[in-house]
Amino acid sequence: MQNQYQSLIAIAFAMLLQACSQQVDTAKVEANVTKAEADGQKKIIDAQAKLDQVVAQSNKELISMQADAKKDAANDPNAATPAGGADMTKARTNAEIKIAGAQYDVDTARAKAAEEVAEARCELQLGDANKACVASAKASYESAEATAKAKRDAPHPAQ
C-alpha cells in the first residue's frame, strides 16, 4: 500500500516538474509574430489595392455616363438630365455596393491580420492563459468582422 502511495507521489511530482519545466521559446514566438505581421500587411495591401481598383473603375464608369448624358442633352434638349437620370442613380447605387464590398474585404483583412498576430503573441502564455488569449483574439476578430458586415450591408442611398 505504501508502495502505491510512493508511486503516485513520484508520478505527481514528475508531472509537476514537467509542467514547471515547460518554457516558451521567445525567439520562436517573436519570429512567428513577425511573420504574422508581414503576412497580415500583405493581405491588407492586396485588399486595399483591390478597393482602389474598384473605386477607380466605378468613378470611370460614372464619369463616362455623365459625359454621355451631357453629350446627349446637348444634341437633344428633351434628353434626361445629365446627373439625374434613373440609369445614373442605378449606376451610383451599384458603384456604392461594389465599393462597400471591397471595403469589407479591407476591413476583414485588417481584422484577420490582427487576430493572427494576437494568436502568435498568445504563444508566450501556457495552459489556460494561452487558451483564454486565443479565445480573446478570436472574439476580437468576430466582433470586427460583424462590424465590417454591418457597414457593408448598411443601406447605400443614391446621391
trRosetta pair geometry for C-beta under 8 A, 3 or more apart (Angstrom, degrees):
i j d omega theta_ij theta_ji phi_ij phi_ji
1 4 5.8 -49 -157 26 34 111
1 5 6.9 32 147 -14 63 102
2 5 5.6 -50 -153 35 40 114
2 6 6.4 42 150 -20 68 104
3 6 5.7 -53 -148 36 31 112
3 7 6.4 34 151 -20 63 105
4 7 5.6 -54 -150 35 32 112
4 8 6.3 32 152 -18 66 105
5 8 5.6 -53 -146 37 32 110
5 9 6.2 31 155 -17 66 107
6 9 5.7 -53 -144 39 30 111
6 10 6.1 33 154 -22 64 107
7 10 5.7 -55 -146 36 29 112
7 11 6.4 29 154 -18 64 105
8 11 5.8 -54 -146 37 30 109
8 12 6.2 28 156 -16 65 108
9 12 5.7 -55 -144 40 30 111
9 13 6.1 31 156 -20 65 109
10 13 5.7 -54 -144 38 27 112
10 14 6.3 30 154 -21 63 106
11 14 5.7 -54 -148 35 30 111
11 15 6.4 28 154 -17 65 105
12 15 5.8 -54 -147 37 31 109
12 16 6.2 30 154 -18 65 108
13 16 5.7 -55 -145 39 30 112
13 17 6.1 32 155 -20 65 108
14 17 5.7 -54 -145 38 29 112
14 18 6.3 31 154 -21 64 106
15 18 5.7 -53 -147 35 31 112
15 19 6.4 31 154 -19 64 105
16 19 5.8 -53 -147 35 31 111
16 20 6.4 27 155 -16 64 108
17 20 5.8 -57 -148 39 30 109
17 21 6.2 24 156 -19 65 112
18 21 5.8 -61 -144 38 29 108
18 22 7.1 44 153 -38 61 92
19 22 6.1 -38 -159 5 34 113
22 126 6.0 121 111 -127 125 149
24 29 6.2 18 165 -35 111 136
24 123 6.6 141 -150 141 119 75
24 124 5.4 111 148 -142 165 43
24 125 7.7 12 -66 -28 150 12
24 126 6.8 -141 -55 -54 106 98
25 28 3.9 42 106 15 116 117
25 29 6.6 157 90 -16 62 84
26 29 5.4 -53 -144 38 38 114
26 30 6.1 39 156 -21 69 104
26 124 6.9 42 -110 -115 80 95
27 30 5.8 -52 -147 37 29 110
27 31 6.4 32 151 -20 62 105
28 31 5.6 -53 -149 36 32 113
28 32 6.4 33 151 -19 65 105
28 123 7.7 -98 106 135 93 143
29 32 5.6 -55 -150 37 32 112
29 33 6.3 34 151 -21 66 104
29 120 6.8 141 -167 164 69 78
29 121 7.2 82 173 -124 110 35
29 123 4.6 -169 -116 90 103 116
29 124 5.4 98 -170 -68 165 77
30 33 5.5 -49 -145 35 34 113
30 34 6.3 35 154 -19 65 104
31 34 5.7 -52 -147 36 30 112
31 35 6.4 31 153 -18 63 106
32 35 5.7 -53 -146 38 31 111
32 36 6.2 32 154 -19 65 106
32 120 4.3 -169 126 -151 100 111
32 123 6.3 44 68 17 151 155
33 36 5.7 -55 -146 37 30 111
33 37 6.3 32 153 -20 64 105
33 117 6.1 63 -152 -153 76 76
33 120 4.4 164 -85 120 59 127
33 121 5.7 62 -99 -68 120 73
34 37 5.7 -52 -148 34 30 112
34 38 6.4 28 154 -17 64 107
35 38 5.8 -56 -147 38 31 109
35 39 6.2 29 156 -16 66 108
35 120 7.5 175 61 -117 85 153
36 39 5.8 -54 -142 40 29 110
36 40 6.0 32 156 -21 63 110
36 113 7.5 141 160 -163 80 64
36 116 4.4 -166 -158 132 112 99
36 117 4.6 166 118 -86 122 56
36 119 7.5 -177 -125 63 157 86
36 120 4.3 -150 -7 -23 149 146
37 40 5.7 -58 -147 38 27 113
37 41 6.3 28 156 -20 63 106
37 113 7.6 71 -131 -180 39 102
37 117 5.5 63 -73 -101 72 119
38 41 5.8 -53 -147 34 29 110
38 42 6.6 32 153 -20 62 104
39 42 5.7 -54 -154 33 32 113
39 43 6.6 31 151 -17 65 105
39 113 7.4 -176 98 -122 72 87
39 116 6.9 -71 83 119 119 155
40 43 5.7 -55 -150 36 34 111
40 44 6.3 32 153 -18 67 106
40 109 7.6 141 -165 165 68 78
40 110 7.9 74 178 -132 105 35
40 112 7.1 -174 -124 101 92 74
40 113 2.5 107 -157 -143 115 105
40 114 7.2 122 -153 -37 149 38
40 116 5.8 -175 -68 59 112 122
40 117 6.2 -47 -17 -39 155 105
41 44 5.6 -54 -145 38 33 112
41 45 6.1 34 156 -20 66 106
41 113 6.9 109 -44 -145 40 146
42 45 5.8 -54 -145 37 29 110
42 46 6.3 30 155 -19 64 106
43 46 5.8 -54 -148 36 29 112
43 47 6.4 26 155 -15 64 108
43 109 4.4 -166 136 -157 99 108
43 112 6.7 -69 121 82 157 119
43 113 5.9 -173 61 -66 121 107
44 47 5.8 -58 -148 40 30 108
44 48 6.1 30 154 -20 66 108
44 106 6.8 64 -152 -153 69 72
44 109 4.8 162 -90 126 54 119
44 110 5.6 69 -108 -78 114 68
44 113 5.8 -34 -43 -25 109 154
45 48 5.6 -54 -143 38 30 112
45 49 6.3 34 155 -22 64 104
46 49 5.8 -52 -149 33 29 112
46 50 6.6 30 151 -18 62 104
46 109 7.4 -169 64 -128 87 156
47 50 5.6 -52 -152 35 34 113
47 51 6.5 37 149 -21 65 103
47 102 7.5 157 -179 -176 76 70
47 105 4.5 -162 -146 130 110 95
47 106 4.3 165 130 -90 117 56
47 108 7.8 -168 -126 62 159 76
47 109 4.1 -161 -7 -9 152 152
48 51 5.4 -50 -149 34 35 114
48 52 6.4 38 151 -21 65 103
48 106 5.5 79 -77 -115 63 117
49 52 5.6 -50 -149 35 32 114
49 53 6.5 36 150 -20 63 103
50 53 5.6 -53 -152 34 33 113
50 54 6.4 33 152 -19 66 105
50 102 5.5 -155 121 -145 92 107
50 105 6.3 -32 81 93 136 148
50 106 8.0 -164 63 -59 96 88
51 54 5.7 -55 -148 36 32 111
51 55 6.3 31 154 -18 66 106
51 99 7.3 71 -155 -151 82 67
51 102 4.1 150 -103 144 67 115
51 103 5.9 85 -124 -75 127 53
51 105 7.0 -167 -59 65 95 106
51 106 5.3 -10 -39 -43 142 127
52 55 5.8 -54 -147 37 30 111
52 56 6.2 29 155 -17 65 108
53 56 5.8 -57 -146 39 29 109
53 57 6.1 26 158 -16 66 110
53 102 7.9 -158 62 -133 78 151
54 57 5.9 -56 -143 40 28 109
54 58 6.1 28 157 -20 64 109
54 98 5.2 -161 -169 143 118 104
54 99 5.7 166 124 -95 117 57
54 101 7.7 -151 -147 71 164 90
54 102 4.2 -165 24 -36 155 158
55 58 5.8 -57 -145 38 27 111
55 59 6.2 26 156 -18 64 108
55 99 5.8 70 -85 -114 75 109
55 102 7.5 -131 -35 78 78 150
56 59 5.8 -56 -147 38 28 110
56 60 6.3 32 153 -22 64 107
57 60 5.6 -53 -147 34 31 115
57 61 6.4 30 155 -18 64 105
58 61 5.8 -55 -149 36 30 110
58 62 6.3 26 155 -16 65 108
58 95 3.6 116 -158 -146 120 107
58 98 6.0 177 -75 73 123 128
58 99 6.1 -53 -7 -53 164 105
59 62 5.8 -57 -144 39 30 108
59 63 6.0 26 159 -16 67 110
59 95 7.9 114 -52 -157 41 141
60 63 6.1 -58 -144 39 25 107
60 64 6.2 27 156 -20 62 110
61 64 5.7 -57 -147 37 27 113
61 65 6.4 28 154 -19 63 106
61 91 6.4 -151 131 -169 110 120
61 95 6.9 -172 70 -83 121 117
62 65 5.7 -54 -149 35 31 111
62 66 6.4 31 152 -19 65 105
62 88 7.6 82 -146 -151 80 82
62 91 5.9 157 -98 131 75 121
62 92 6.5 70 -113 -86 124 71
62 95 6.1 -18 -52 -51 117 161
63 66 5.6 -51 -147 36 34 112
63 67 6.3 35 153 -20 65 105
64 67 5.7 -53 -147 36 30 111
64 68 6.3 30 154 -17 64 106
65 68 5.7 -55 -148 38 31 111
65 69 6.2 31 154 -20 65 107
65 87 6.8 -153 -160 123 129 107
65 88 5.8 161 134 -102 131 80
65 91 5.6 150 -22 45 169 175
66 69 5.7 -55 -146 37 30 111
66 70 6.3 30 155 -18 65 105
66 82 5.8 58 -159 170 73 97
66 83 6.2 16 -123 -88 104 77
66 88 7.1 76 -78 -121 71 125
67 70 5.8 -53 -147 36 30 110
67 71 6.3 32 153 -20 64 107
68 71 5.6 -55 -147 37 31 113
68 72 6.2 31 154 -18 65 106
69 72 5.7 -53 -145 38 31 111
69 73 6.2 33 153 -21 65 106
69 79 7.2 175 -163 141 66 121
69 80 6.3 -64 -147 86 109 96
69 81 7.5 28 165 120 125 33
69 82 4.3 139 113 -134 112 56
69 83 7.3 158 94 -53 149 37
69 85 6.2 -154 -122 0 137 132
69 88 6.7 -13 -49 -61 156 125
70 73 5.6 -53 -145 36 31 112
70 74 6.4 34 154 -22 64 103
70 82 4.5 33 -72 -115 73 130
71 74 5.8 -53 -151 32 30 111
71 75 6.6 18 154 -8 63 109
72 75 5.9 -64 -148 45 32 105
72 76 5.9 -30 171 38 71 103
72 79 4.4 178 134 -159 99 162
72 80 7.6 23 100 43 131 76
73 76 6.9 -79 -125 68 23 64
73 77 7.1 51 -173 -117 64 34
73 79 4.7 -133 -89 73 55 119
73 80 7.5 -90 -76 75 98 44
73 81 7.1 48 -96 -132 139 31
73 82 5.6 -73 -9 -59 147 88
75 79 7.4 56 68 -24 77 142
76 79 4.3 98 86 -36 102 104
80 84 7.1 -147 169 78 93 74
80 85 3.7 56 152 -90 145 115
80 86 7.8 -103 -135 13 150 71
80 87 7.6 121 80 24 167 103
81 84 4.1 15 79 40 122 109
81 85 6.4 -178 58 -47 64 74
82 85 7.9 -76 172 -12 7 101
83 88 6.2 -170 -163 156 36 163
84 88 6.7 70 58 60 3 136
84 89 7.6 19 -170 -48 41 101
85 88 4.6 98 60 5 80 102
85 89 7.1 -142 100 -5 45 86
86 89 5.6 -53 -148 36 35 113
86 90 6.3 36 153 -18 67 105
87 90 5.7 -56 -149 38 31 111
87 91 6.2 33 152 -20 65 107
88 91 5.6 -53 -145 37 31 113
88 92 6.4 34 154 -21 64 103
89 92 5.8 -52 -149 33 30 111
89 93 6.5 29 152 -18 63 106
89 158 4.5 29 -159 -167 87 157
90 93 5.7 -55 -149 37 32 111
90 94 6.3 31 154 -17 66 107
90 158 8.0 -26 -59 -102 25 136
91 94 5.7 -54 -145 38 30 111
91 95 6.2 33 154 -21 64 106
92 95 5.6 -55 -148 36 30 113
92 96 6.3 31 154 -20 65 105
92 158 5.1 100 86 -144 123 84
92 159 5.6 -128 -179 32 150 88
93 96 5.7 -54 -149 35 31 111
93 97 6.5 31 153 -19 64 105
93 156 6.0 132 -145 103 70 110
93 158 5.1 -48 -60 -82 95 94
94 97 5.7 -55 -149 35 32 112
94 98 6.4 32 153 -18 66 105
95 98 5.8 -55 -148 37 32 110
95 99 6.2 29 155 -17 66 108
96 99 5.7 -55 -144 40 30 111
96 100 6.1 34 155 -22 65 106
96 156 3.9 161 123 -180 134 138
96 158 7.9 -149 1 -98 141 50
97 100 5.7 -51 -145 35 30 112
97 101 6.5 32 154 -20 62 104
97 156 6.0 -150 -64 28 68 158
98 101 5.8 -55 -153 34 31 112
98 102 6.5 25 153 -14 65 106
99 102 5.7 -56 -148 40 33 109
99 103 6.2 35 152 -20 67 106
100 103 5.6 -53 -144 38 31 112
100 104 6.4 42 151 -26 62 101
100 151 7.2 -165 -156 131 97 76
100 152 4.8 132 156 -142 100 62
100 154 7.7 -149 -139 49 142 82
100 156 6.4 -119 -33 -73 142 133
101 104 5.5 -47 -152 28 32 117
101 105 6.9 36 149 -20 61 99
101 152 6.3 79 -90 -151 44 118
102 105 5.5 -46 -156 29 38 115
102 106 6.9 39 146 -17 64 100
103 106 5.5 -50 -153 34 39 113
103 107 6.3 38 150 -18 68 105
103 148 8.0 -164 124 -154 78 92
103 151 7.2 -94 114 124 120 121
103 152 7.0 -179 77 -91 93 85
104 107 5.7 -55 -145 39 31 111
104 108 6.1 24 158 -13 67 108
104 148 5.1 117 -141 164 71 103
104 149 7.0 66 -138 -89 121 42
104 151 7.1 173 -88 83 81 98
104 152 3.9 17 -72 -77 127 135
105 108 6.1 -56 -141 41 27 105
105 109 6.2 32 155 -23 63 107
106 109 5.7 -55 -147 34 29 112
106 110 6.5 30 153 -19 63 104
107 110 5.8 -53 -152 34 31 111
107 111 6.4 28 151 -17 65 107
107 144 7.0 -162 164 164 92 94
107 145 8.0 142 123 -111 99 42
107 147 7.5 -126 171 96 137 90
107 148 3.7 169 109 -112 135 121
107 151 7.0 112 -35 58 171 140
108 111 5.4 -51 -143 39 37 112
108 112 6.0 37 156 -20 68 106
108 144 7.7 147 -110 121 47 98
108 145 5.7 53 -115 -114 92 84
108 148 5.4 -168 -56 100 77 168
109 112 5.9 -54 -142 39 28 109
109 113 6.2 32 155 -21 63 107
110 113 5.8 -56 -148 36 28 112
110 114 6.4 27 154 -18 64 107
110 144 7.4 -120 95 168 91 142
111 114 5.8 -56 -150 37 30 111
111 115 6.4 32 152 -21 64 106
111 140 7.7 -168 -157 130 89 78
111 141 5.1 119 160 -141 100 66
111 144 3.5 177 -112 104 125 135
111 145 5.5 -171 108 -56 163 72
111 148 6.8 -114 -16 -22 139 136
112 115 5.5 -52 -147 35 33 114
112 116 6.3 31 156 -18 65 106
112 141 6.5 68 -93 -140 45 119
113 116 5.9 -56 -148 37 29 108
113 117 6.4 27 155 -16 64 106
114 117 5.9 -55 -147 38 31 109
114 118 6.2 31 154 -19 65 108
114 137 7.9 -167 128 -154 74 87
114 140 6.9 -96 119 123 119 124
114 141 7.1 177 80 -86 93 80
114 144 7.3 89 53 -9 135 167
115 118 5.7 -57 -147 38 29 111
115 119 6.2 28 155 -18 65 107
115 137 5.0 116 -149 164 68 96
115 138 6.6 71 -148 -92 120 40
115 140 6.6 178 -90 81 82 97
115 141 3.8 15 -75 -69 135 127
116 119 5.7 -51 -143 37 31 111
116 120 6.4 35 154 -21 62 103
117 120 5.7 -53 -151 34 32 112
117 121 6.5 30 151 -17 65 105
118 121 5.6 -56 -151 37 33 110
118 122 6.5 45 147 -32 64 100
118 133 7.4 -161 161 167 91 88
118 136 7.4 -117 163 98 136 89
118 137 3.7 173 105 -113 126 116
118 140 6.9 81 0 51 171 141
119 122 5.3 -42 -150 21 37 121
119 123 7.7 56 149 -33 56 85
119 133 7.9 138 -117 126 45 94
119 134 5.6 54 -122 -121 87 81
119 137 5.0 -174 -59 108 74 166
120 123 6.1 -33 -174 1 41 115
121 124 6.1 -27 177 3 57 113
121 133 7.5 -125 99 173 82 133
122 125 5.8 -58 -170 36 59 105
122 130 5.4 105 162 -149 96 69
122 133 3.6 164 -124 115 105 126
122 134 5.1 130 157 -61 171 72
122 137 6.4 -97 -40 -19 132 136
123 130 7.2 44 -109 -131 27 115
125 129 3.9 -115 177 114 126 108
125 130 4.4 179 98 -71 91 68
125 133 5.4 129 42 -12 143 146
126 129 6.4 44 60 51 44 107
126 130 5.7 -14 -142 -27 10 118
127 130 6.1 125 55 16 27 100
127 131 7.2 -57 142 -2 40 101
128 131 5.4 -52 -147 38 39 114
128 132 6.1 39 155 -19 69 105
129 132 5.8 -54 -146 38 30 111
129 133 6.2 34 152 -23 63 108
130 133 5.6 -55 -147 35 30 114
130 134 6.3 28 156 -16 66 106
131 134 5.9 -55 -147 37 29 108
131 135 6.2 30 154 -18 64 109
132 135 5.6 -55 -145 38 31 113
132 136 6.3 34 153 -22 64 106
133 136 5.7 -54 -150 34 29 113
133 137 6.6 30 151 -19 63 104
134 137 5.6 -52 -150 34 33 113
134 138 6.4 33 152 -18 65 106
135 138 5.7 -54 -148 38 32 112
135 139 6.2 33 153 -20 65 106
136 139 5.6 -52 -144 36 31 112
136 140 6.4 34 154 -20 64 104
137 140 5.8 -53 -150 34 30 112
137 141 6.5 31 151 -18 63 105
138 141 5.6 -53 -151 35 33 113
138 142 6.3 31 153 -18 67 106
139 142 5.7 -53 -144 37 32 111
139 143 6.3 34 155 -20 64 106
140 143 5.8 -55 -149 36 30 112
140 144 6.4 27 155 -15 65 107
141 144 5.8 -59 -148 39 30 107
141 145 6.1 29 155 -20 66 109
142 145 5.6 -53 -143 38 30 113
142 146 6.3 33 155 -21 64 105
143 146 5.8 -53 -148 34 29 111
143 147 6.5 30 152 -18 63 105
144 147 5.6 -53 -150 36 33 114
144 148 6.4 35 151 -20 65 105
145 148 5.6 -53 -148 36 33 113
145 149 6.4 35 152 -21 65 103
146 149 5.6 -50 -147 35 32 112
146 150 6.4 33 154 -19 64 104
147 150 5.8 -53 -148 36 31 110
147 151 6.3 32 153 -18 64 107
148 151 5.6 -55 -148 38 31 113
148 152 6.2 31 153 -19 65 107
149 152 5.6 -56 -145 38 31 110
149 153 5.9 11 162 -4 67 115
150 153 6.1 -65 -137 48 25 99
150 154 6.5 50 155 -52 61 92
151 154 5.9 -32 -153 -5 28 117
